[in-house]
Amino acid sequence: MLVMSDSYIDRDQGLDEGQQWLEKLLNLAKIPAKVIAQQQEYSYWLIIDETNLTPEQISVLVGVDGKVIDAIQYLTNTILNINNHDSEQNLAYTVEIAGYRARRQEELLLMAEYAAKKVRLTGQEY
């Protein structure tokens, strides 16, 4: 079972535990890949190294409309924070592969800019 045994995840250990947990999940899914863990200002990024993955494996991990990568990220956050009853102490993990999150953010920004421009031009709701 992929549940962390400690009752509290120390912030200093959170990065390593996230990396180890995600690598174990990927191995169980028969997609062995290394995970690069990076601490950002407010969260931990777990980047799946796609170097030794096929395009098909990457596609499977992202899923249609990012549903699989979102589910993996949800599981990561849920499992790694499961024994932490103080929501203010929860660690935030973002799971990334092949630049998907960055591309998606750019798409969303473009959609928002388009919608705002259309509203300004027409004066109507979008």
N, C-alpha and C positions, 0 to 999 in steps of 0.2 A: 504494500500500500504506500502511496506517495504522500504521507502526512508527516509534517515535521514533528519531532518528538519533544522538543523543548516547549515549555509553557509560555515562553516569551522569546521573541526573536530580537536580539540585540541589534541595534542599527549598524554596528561595525561588522556583524556577521551576516547581515541581510543580503549583502551583495554576493558573497560566496555561496550562501545557501540557495539563493535564487538561481545562480548559475548551475550549481550541482543538481538542483531539482529539475530544471528545464532540460538539462542534458540527459538525465535519467528518463524523463518523459519521452523525449525524442528517441532514445534507445529502445524503450518499450514499444514505440510505434514503428520500429524497424527503420528509422531514419536517423542513423548515427551522425550527429553533427556537434561541433564545438559551439559553445556559447561564449560570447565576449560580453563581460559585465562591465558597465560603466556607471559611475555615480554622477547624476546630474544634480542641479540645485535642489529640486523638490522630489526627485524620484530616482529609481534605479532603472536603467535601460539594459535589457537582456537581448543582445543582438545575435541571432542565429547565423553562424558563419556558413554561407552558402557555397564556399569554395569547392567542396567535394560533393555537392548535391547536384542532381540532374535538374533540368528545367521542370520536369514533371513533378519531382519532389517539392521544389519550391512552390509550384502552382498548387499542389495539394496542401501545403502548409499555409498558404495565403487563403485559399478557398474562394468561392464565388463571392464577390463584393466584400472580401476580407472577413467573412464569417468565421473561418477556421482560426485565423490568427487572433481574432477578437475572442474566440472561445478559449484558446490557449492562454491568452492574457488574463481572462477572467479566472480560469482555473489557477493560474500562477498566483494571482492576488488573493484568491480565496484560501487556497491551501497554505500558503506561506504566512497568512495572517490568522489562521483558524483558531489558534489558542490565545490570541491577543484580544482580550475583552475591552480594551480601551481604544476606541476608534481613532483617537488622536495620535496613538502610537503606531497605527497601521503603517506599514511600508507600502509605497506605491511602486509597482513594477510596470514597465512598458516593454512589450515584446515586439521586436522588429526583425524583419527579414527582407533582404534585397531592396532596401530603401522604400518599402511599401508605405510606412507611416508618413515619411516626408512627402512622397508623391501624393498621397491622399490629402494631406494638409494643404498642399498647393492647389489641388482640385477644388477643395472646399472654399478656399480663399477666392479663387476665380469665380465660383458660383455665387458667392456672397457679393462680390464686386459687381457682377452682372445684374443681380437682383436689385442692388442698391441703385445702379445706374438707370435701370428700367423704371423704378419707382420715381426717381427724380425727374425723368423725362416725361412720364405719363401722369404722374400724380396719383396713380392707382396702386392698390395693394398688389403685391406679387404673390 
